[in-house]
Amino acid sequence: MNLHTKAVHAGDRKKASQAIPVTTPIVTASSYLYESMEQLDRVFSEEDEGYCYARYDNPTSHALEEVITCMEGGFGSLTTSSGMSALQVALQAALTDRRRSIVAAGALYGASTRMLMSVFEPAGVDVRFVDICDLEAVQAAITDARPGCVLLETISNPLLRVGQIDRIAQMAREAGAATVVDSTFATPLLVRPLELGANLVVHSLTKYLAGHGDVLGGVIVSDEPHFATIRALARICGPNLGPFESYLAMRGIKTFPLRMERQCANACRIATSLASHPGIAKVYFPADPNHPDATTIQRIFPAGLYGAMISFELKDAAREQVFAFMDRLKLVVRGTSLGDVHSLMSYPAMSSHRDLAPKHRQRLGIGDNLVRLSVGIEGPEDILADLEQALG
Ligand SMILES: Cc1ncc(COP(=O)(O)O)c(C=O)c1O
């Protein structure tokens, strides 16, 4: 056999042995071979289960989708190359066969707001922003816009507002709209939006679910009616997560509930302590009894689990003082992400909400003295000591 032929064929396509790998392996093949073309044809048409092409399905990603579907209580999931690509596919699926109109929470991750304004609006979708925690305003916007989709975050980024997902999903359903919830900050440990009536749940896998700061990914968890559309869109547009990333996320998820419990407990302790610090003007944390959405939080979050994000405003500080404070941090990592095992601090005006006009940020309440802390799994006394020495 020609060396070129050997180089291309030797070693590959061995029949799987009887043994079942205990953990999911990384399967990198982009296409699959069957005993006969008839069989391949049945796999293509989905008469038979199986893999034919990596854009359609991949065993490593499929295993990851299964565990996330199971945790969120969904019908099926699609993993994608980033949280933003998950959001794009979810919104497209929600608008399929519906009015091209979205009612969205005013308080969203900055890039999500930008996606609505610079991708969906120019494509002819009417977008209205509303205070998602004001149910009367939400109902008025839904009645007026008759949207195809309502979009909100379970815990908003970065001011940690919490809307009544169940009531909003009901209003949306009565108007014929689908509800899409970005649940990245809450995770399925706190809230499972599908159980509250949402249709599609989006996560940035990059954050708590993968949890180690080494993978970019997203996922859409779907109810039964939307899953075929999600899969059809993915087959055509190819937003897939690669098998290496799927493996990393799958490995991370095994300890996600443990990590998240610890992170939530750490966050409660740190938020309480920061609230009485003289250098801090205001702390935003869902366990605060004076939180504007305290009643909703008590109703939909499990006791003791309030998430692991804390935002706070430095007293009498502008950008320069905030930078100096962040530069003094020694343990807490100055990073633009969240949800990792290590604590991370970001400056929303420069990172997550950088693309919004300063006036837009001000309207949302994201001041130049606001920082956002993602609490990690370290010893809480070490995180606090670092914050205190940096606050001075
Ligand atoms: C709430 C929220 N949704 C979506 C995203 C986007 O995720 P990704 O960076 O994986 O695209 C982020 C990123 O920070 C986020 O905070």
The ligand as an SDF file (V2000), in Angstrom:
LIG
                    3D

 16 16  0  0  0  0  0  0  0  0999 V2000
  -24.9430   36.5510   32.0210 C   0  0  0  0  0  0  0  0  0  0  0  0
  -24.0440   36.2490   30.8620 C   0  0  0  0  0  0  0  0  0  0  0  0
  -24.5680   35.7080   29.7480 N   0  0  0  0  0  0  0  0  0  0  0  0
  -23.8120   35.4160   28.6760 C   0  0  0  0  0  0  0  0  0  0  0  0
  -22.4500   35.6570   28.6840 C   0  0  0  0  0  0  0  0  0  0  0  0
  -21.6410   35.3410   27.4580 C   0  0  0  0  0  0  0  0  0  0  0  0
  -20.9240   34.1700   27.6160 O   0  0  0  0  0  0  0  0  0  0  0  0
  -19.6310   33.8240   26.7310 P   0  0  0  0  0  0  0  0  0  0  0  0
  -18.5660   34.7670   27.1480 O   0  0  0  0  0  0  0  0  0  0  0  0
  -19.3710   32.3750   27.0610 O   0  0  0  0  0  0  0  0  0  0  0  0
  -20.0140   34.0250   25.2990 O   0  0  0  0  0  0  0  0  0  0  0  0
  -21.8470   36.2090   29.8180 C   0  0  0  0  0  0  0  0  0  0  0  0
  -20.4030   36.4940   29.8300 C   0  0  0  0  0  0  0  0  0  0  0  0
  -19.8660   37.0650   30.7500 O   0  0  0  0  0  0  0  0  0  0  0  0
  -22.6670   36.5200   30.9370 C   0  0  0  0  0  0  0  0  0  0  0  0
  -22.1580   37.0800   32.0490 O   0  0  0  0  0  0  0  0  0  0  0  0
  1  2  1  0
  2  3  1  0
  2 15  2  0
  3  4  2  0
  4  5  1  0
  5  6  1  0
  5 12  2  0
  6  7  1  0
  7  8  1  0
  8  9  2  0
  8 10  1  0
  8 11  1  0
 12 13  1  0
 12 15  1  0
 13 14  2  0
 15 16  1  0
M  END
$$$$
